[in-house]
Amino acid sequence: MVEQIARINFIRTESENDALLLEANLIRKFQPKYNVELKDNKAYPLVKITKDQPFPRLLVVRRQEKDHAAYFGPFPAGTGLKSILYSLRKIFPYATEIHHPGEKCFRAHLGLCPCASEEVIKRYPAGLKKLAAILNGQRQKVDRELEKEMNRLAKEQNFEAAARIKAQREGLARLFSSEYRPWEYEVNPNLWEDKRREELTRLAAVIPLLSGKIPERIEGFDIAHLGGKEVTASLVVFTDGAKDGKQYRRFKVRVDGNNDTAAMAEVLSRRAKRTDWPKPDLILVDGGLGQVRAARKAIRKIPVIGLAKKEEEIYLADGKVITLPRTDPGLQLLQRIRDEAHRFSRKYHFLLRKRKMLQ
């Protein structure tokens, strides 16, 4: 290859993610013979967007088929591709599995799949179109469209929708920042510690109940059931911003029926009686104002907040709602705790259902 080089040119990009997308589009445009296959005879990965209705899927494939799907790439860096797709999914949720009307998958609870609600389903085609444009190297164009849409919504006083668009723009700006290198966390463990410290510091600043104190121990609670049957609850612990699995606890809730508020009150009351357990600096419950007030009534001397899934808003017992950008470090920490509590409660719930079926 070196002997065949006539000249070398380069294109300066703003970030490594921009470089990854540019490289993929240049390979697709010029079809250089040294970028056709890997050494193990496998083709480079491609991103495929299917024509499934109403949920087109985004997939990573190795071969381009003769179908009506849209293909992007090939991408020479598989690890970088996975990283950028994972980050883009948080900004523009997309489906990776076949969905049926009315079904809601687990990833929807994490804000990663468009089947979360009717409102998100309606936004899916437009979001997927923007995602395709980004994969085609048109990120600046997408940002201009988002800015125009955000300003229009603000003029119409649709501030909730405008805030959502603003969060998408902030997410893209962070993803394509020259300082954004998520894979470095795997190489240097100290960066994980710095990241956790940043999250905790930010949390102390935005949650007034903490009065600026960094929460060393945060407990997360979640309720799981199916139609009010086999009701379970979880308690997960994050110490200094990291999972502390040895201190996780699970509860079989005694409250009957589909009543998350009553279930949360029961679990927090039982938690309050356990004086032999370490005292948390902050309690996070999965839910809105009802769950927060139920928890606050049961356990009064510890700050309690709630995180509602739909808009990722933080609720305080006095009715105040705190809205942070999706890229906010403090919010991201709360999301991890909430999602871990949800996973742990569902795990116990499914275990109880299995036991009942085998009886």
Secondary structure, 3 states (H helix, E strand, C coil): CHHHCCCCCCCCCCCHHHHHHHHHHHHHHHCCHHHCECCCCCECCEEEECCCCCCCEEEEECCCCCCCCEEECCCCCHHHHHHHHHHHHHHCCCECCCCCCCCCCHHHHCCCCHHHCHHHHHHHHHHHHHHHHHHCCCHHHHHHHHHHHHHHHHHCCCHHHHHHHHHHHHHHHHHCCCCCCCCHHHHCHHHHHHHHHHHHHHHHHHCHHHCCCCCCEEEEEEEEEECCEEEEEEEEEEECCEECHHHCEEEECCCCCCCHHHHHHHHHHHHHHCCCCCCCCEEEEECCHHHHHHHHHHCCCCCEEEEECCCCEEEECCCCEECCCCCCHHHHHHHHHHHHHHHHHHHHHHHHHHHHHHC
